[in-house]
Structures are given as structure tokens and as C-alpha cells.
């Protein structure tokens, strides 16, 4: 068991992130509007100066609060990883992974020769030292950190269950492929919701797949876990009825997103569905600017490019049809049937679902 002080530091990191989102961000919004309002002669001027990212940006950058908002975000993220690393290092039993034979029909397919892309292996995404792939300890730190970064709302994969429960239509799926599955955060909920489907989780990180396999054996969940690149899964073409991904495409270079979409189109049978949960501009210029600059603060080097890209067009280029983004509210409603986010005062990630079909 971790020492009380190690766990307390993790709890503090969660509390501080909640305060940053609920208190600091609204103060930033108020200051930016006051600065713009002080120069505006009419309400139309104010609306015009705050209706686009490029128009609102000077008021944000001149704000006395924004440097603190940005510094605190980065500092709390670093504190998060320090605290989770302490907890994991003091709980060595969590690193005992049993990969022995199972009576289940699930499989773990590891490929020791899989070459990690340079942009993946050399980037400490979301500021996690060393990334997720070098060791089981890194994987455990990532798994625990993923709970805290969601402000305490994903301890039992509630966030991913909300995705699978609200964004996936009821169908008789024969094969479901979950790209970038990590420690099976959405793979398991997919299998539990569609128990008769073959569910395959794909990821590059061997430690995360081992962790997922150990949990699958403990919980009696029958899934197939495969180490592969989301752009080249090695699975048969036209073999899947549903392909999913969560928190994946914002961590891919734009050319890799195009290649992934081409692989999705290859995998799907005619009529098969794509459902991707990731980030998308909300249309609120201040929030979208802060999110684009979060790309640098949080070491997400490809996020800003994704925000600027026409992903719908990329879907069409790959051979997918009826592509659209719809908003996703992580507080409980899940997938919303429109591309409009609810008005919210606090900072939140701009979750959205990318939907498409294979003609």
C-alpha cells in the first residue's frame, strides 16, 4: 500500500485540477470580456472582438490571469505524474503481471519486432516522463494518471462506458476493432455491452496490452489484444462491423490520421461504422484558443494541427461517407445529437464523437 502522504499528494493534485477548472478559468473569461468591453463602443464591437480565435487572442494574451492559468495547468500536470509515480513505486504488487494460460478464448498477440514510430517513441505525451511504452511501471503510472486527469470521473472507466453506452448504436456486431486501446479502457466496456461480438484491441504499447490481458483474465473478459500500429493492424479487410478509438487521433501527426482512416475503411465491411471520441473545436473562441495552446503546454504536439484540419474531408478521401462531428458531454449525457456544446463556465475538454460509415 502507498504511504498516506503519497496518496495525499495525489488527492491534492486532483483537488487542485478541479479548482483550476472551476475557479481560475471563469476568472479568465471575465477578465477577457472586461478588457474587450473597455475598448468596445458598442455591443456589436464586443461581439465582433470575441467571435473568432484570432480576434480574441490579443485580449487573452494581455490578460493578467492567462499566464497564471497556463503556468498552473502545466505545473499541475507535472505534479500529477510525480504523485502517481510515487503511488505506483510504493505499490510493487501492482506490477506483478500474470500472463499465464487462461481457460478463456481470448488471446494476447505481442510482436517483439514491432517498430515504434519515431514521433511516438520520442515524445513524452501529456508530459508523462518516458511515455507509456517503456515498462509496466510507466503503464501503471499512465493508468492511474488517466483517472486523475479526468477530474476523478473515470476511476471505473465511467467515461469510456459513457462513450460505449451513448455513442455506439445497437446492432448485431460480429467484429469490433478498438484502435489505440491502451489498457483496454474502452475495449472492456465494448465487450461487456456486446458480449457476442469478437472484440479486438489494438495498441503499440506492450506494457499496456499486458496490463489489459492480466485484467481480462482476472475479470473473465474474453477479448483479443494485438500489438500493432493503428495504421496497419494486420487484420483481414472487410472484416469489421465497427471500428472505435478514444483519445487517439489528437496524438497522431495529421498524415498518420489520414493513414489510420484509410485502414479503417479497409477494415470495415460495407455498412460498417466508425466511432472516434476525441477533441474538436467548440466554437467558443476563448475556449478553443486555450485548448490549441494546451497543445504546447501539455506536450500534445499534434493537437493544434488536428483542430485546424478538415477531418470530415479526410474521411471522404479515405472512402468513408456521412462523416460528422457531434458533441459529447462527459458529465452524464454522453453523445449529443448535435455539434453544439452546452454552455459551461468551467474549463473542460471539448469532447466530440467523429461518426462515419463505410458505403
N, C-alpha and C positions, 0 to 999 in steps of 0.2 A: 504494500500500500504506500502511496506517496505521502511524504510528510505533510502535516497540516499547513505549514507555511507555503509549500509548493502549490498545493491546491488553492490556497487563499489567493496567491498571485494570479492564478488562472481565473478565479472568480472575479478578481478586481479587473482583469483585462476585459471580461465580459461586461461588467458594470460600466466601465469607462467607455467602451464602444457604444453602449446603449445611451449614455449621456451625450456623447459626441453627436450621435444621430438625432436625438430628440431635443437637444438644447442648443448646441453650437450651430447646427445648420439653420434652424429657423432664425437665429440672430443674424446670420449671414444674409439670408434672404431679406430681412427687414432693412439691414443697412444698405444693401444694394439698391433697393427700391427708394430709400430716402435720398441716396446720392443722386440717383437718376431724377427723382422728383424735384430736387432742389434746383436743377437746371432746366426742368421742363416748364414751358409756359402754358401748356395745355395738357389735358389728359391724353390727347392723341399723341403728343410728343413722348409721354411716358410709355404708352403702349408700343410706340414705334421703336423706342430705345431698348425695350426689354422683350421684343418679339422674336429676335434672332440671336444665335450664339455670338456672331461677330459683332452685333450691336451691344449686347450686354457685357461682353468680355472686358472692355475698359473699366466699367464700373466695378466689376468683380475684382480685377487686378489692383485697383486703387483702394479696395476695401481694407480697413484695419483688421477685420476679422478673418479674411480669407487666408492670410499667411498662417494664422494660428490653426484654422480649420485643416489646412493642408499638412502642417507640421504634426498636428495631433493624429491625423489619420495614419501617416507613415510611422510615427513613433509607437502608436498603439499596435500596429501590425507587427512591428519588431518585438514589442513586449509579448504579444500573443505567442510568437514562436519560441521565445525564451521560456515562457511559462509552460507551454505544452511540452517542450523538450525536457524540462525538469521533471514534470509528472511522469513522462514515459521512462526516463532514465531511472526513476525510483520505483518503477513497476516492472521489473525484468520478466515476470511471468507472462506479461502481455506479448513478449517477443518469442514465446515458445510456440512455434507453428508446427502442427502435426499434419504432414502431407501424406500419411499412410493410406492404405487401400480403404475404400469405402464400399458399403453394400449398395449405395445408390448408383444410379446410372449416369451421374454427372461425370464430367471429365475436366482435367486441368491440362492444358496444352501449352507447355513452355518451350520457347525456341531460344536456346542459348546463343544462336548466331544472329538474332535479330539486331540490326544496326539502328541505333537511336539517331534520329535526325539531329544535326548539329544545333539547330535552333531550339530543340527540345532539351538536349543533354547539357548545353552550356548556359541555360537560363534558369535562374532561381525564381520561378514564377511565384507571384504573390509574396515575394521576399522570404520564402522559406529557405533557409540555408541548405544548400546542397540539393534542393528539389526533392521529388518524391521517389525517384527510381534507384538510388544507390544501395539502400539497405532496408531491412524490415523496420529498424528504428525510425528512419525517415518516413516510412509509410504510416507507422503508428502516430507519429507527430502530426502528419497531414490529416489523418482521420480525426484526431481529437481537435485539431485546429479548425477543421471544417464545421464542427459543431459550434464553436465559439464565434466564428466569423458570421454565422447566420443569426447572431444575437440570441443564442440559446434556443432557437426554434427548430433544430434539426438533430436533437440528441438521439432520437429513434427513427431517423430518416423520414420525419414528418414532411419535410419539404419535398422530397422525391416521391413520397407516397401521394402527396397532393398533385404532383405532376401526373403520375400514372393514373390516378383516380379521375382527374378532370380533363386532361388533355388527350387521352387515348380513347378513341371511340370503341364501343362494344362491338366486337367482331369475333369470328372464329379464326384466330390466327394460328397458323401451323408453325411458322418460324418467326421469331423476333430477334433482331440483332441490335444490341446496345453498344454503341461506339463510345470509346473513352470511358469505359465502365468504372475504372478506378477500383475501389474496394467493394464494388457491386452495390453502390448506393441506390441506383435505380434498377439494376438487374434483378435484385431480390424482390422488390415490390412488383415488378412486371411479372415475374414467375408466380407470385402469390395471387395476383389478380387474374392471370390467365394460366392456370395450372396445367392445362392440356397442351399448351404450346411448348415447342422447343425454344428455350431462351439462351442466347449466346452472348456473353460479354466479351468485348474486345478491348485490350489495352496494351500499351507499350511497356508499362512498369511491372516488372516481375514481382517485386515485393507486394504491390497492391493485389495482384492476382493470387498470390499465395495466401494473403490475409483473407481474401474473399473465399477462397477454396476451403480454408480452415473453418470459417464461419458457416459455409454451406453444409459442411459435414456435421458440425455441431447442431445446426438447426434443422437438418434433414431437408434442405432445399436442393432440388435436382436442377442444376444448370450446367452449361458448358462454358468454360472460361478459356480464352485463347489469347496468347501473346502475339499481337500483330499490329501493324500500322492501320489506322482508320482509312487510309487511302488505298490500301492493298491488303484486304482481310484474308485472302486465300480461300474464301468460301465460294461455293458454286454460284454462278449468275442466275438471275430469275428464281431465287430460292427462298426469298423472304417476303413476308406479308407486311411487316412493319420494321422500320429502322428508326432507332431513337438515339439521342445524345443529350447529355445535360452538362452544362458548364464546360463545353469542349471548344466550340469554334472560336471563341474570343482568345483562345490560347494557340491558335494556328495562324501562320502567315496567310495572307489572302490567297496566294497561289495554292496553298495546301487546302484551304476551304474549297476552292474550285475542284481540286483533285478528289477530295472527300465526297463532294456532291456527285461527281462522276461515278465514284464507287458505289454510292447509294443507288443511283439509277441502274447500275449494273446488277446490284443485288436484288432489287425489288422485282417481284412479279408484276404483270400488268394489273393495275388497280391497287397495288401496294402503297402504303402510306409512309411518309417521313414526318417525324415529330422531334423538333430540337428545342430544348429550353436553354436560353442564353440571354444576352443583353441586347437591347435595342433602344435607340433614342426615344424619349417620352414625348418630345415636342415642347417641353418646358426648357427654354434656352439656358437658364442658370443651372438647372439640374444636369442638363446634357453637357454643358461645359465642364462642370465639376467632375462628371463621370469620364469625359475624354481625358482630362488631366490626371484623373485617378490612374490612368494607364501608365504614366511615368512614376507617380508616387508609389504605386503598389507593384511595380515591376511587372506590368502586363503589356509587353511591348507591341502587341498586335491588336489590342482593343480599340485604339483610336482609328486604325485603318478599317476595322470592321464597322464602326459607327458611320464612317463615310461611304462605305461600299453599298452598292445596289445588290443585295443578296438575292432579291427576287429575280433579278435579271440573271444572276449566276445560276439559279435553279433552272431557269428556262434553257440556258446554254448547256446544262448538263443533261437535259432531257426530261426534266420534271415539270409538271403542269400544276395550275391552280395554286401557285405559291403565294403565301401571305404571312404577315406577322400579326399575332393577336396578343393583347396584353395579358399579363399573369400577375395576380395579386397573392403574394406569399402568406398573407395574414389569415387565409382560410378559404377565400373564394376560388383560388386557383385560376385556371384558364378563364378569361373573359371573352365574350363573343364579339369583341371589337378591338381596334387598335388604339384605344383611348384609356389612359391610366387614371385611376381615381385621384382626386385632389388630396394631397397629403402634405402636412407641414414638415414632418421629419425626413431626414435623409433615408433613402432606401435604394437598393439596387434596382435598375429598370428591367425587371424580368419580362421576357416575352417568349412566345412559342412560335417557331417557324413551322409552317404546315405546307405540305406539298403531296402530290400523288404521282405515281408512275402511270402514264397513259397506257 
